Amino acid sequence: MPADRTIRLWSIAALCALAFALGGCSTQIADMPGVGLPANAPERPKEAGGYLPVHDLPPDRNEEAIKPAELAKIQSELTAARDRQATAATPPKPAKK
């Protein structure tokens, strides 16, 4: 019984090793003509792509995103909504006897 278990473990280990070995070669297999790329696929660039321009920021705006009057109106509406919610959330005080 232990011999069967040993053989089974070795065969599983061999299959895993084979899968990892073939998985590591998959990029080279995909680059082979006739295997990986279809006939109408565009050519790959000669040079590898550079890093994305993470630190490039868009230019500053020439005008305000929200006009000051509109901003003041929005702020007053938000303040009024906050005050309404604060008064609605407070429990009523019990009446004294």
Buried (B, 14 or more C-beta within 10 A) or exposed (E): EEEEEEEEEEEEEEEEEEEEEEEEEEEEEEEEEEEEBEEEEEEEEEEEEEEEEEEEEEEEEEEEEEEEEEEEEEEEEEEEEEEEEEEEEEEEEEEEE
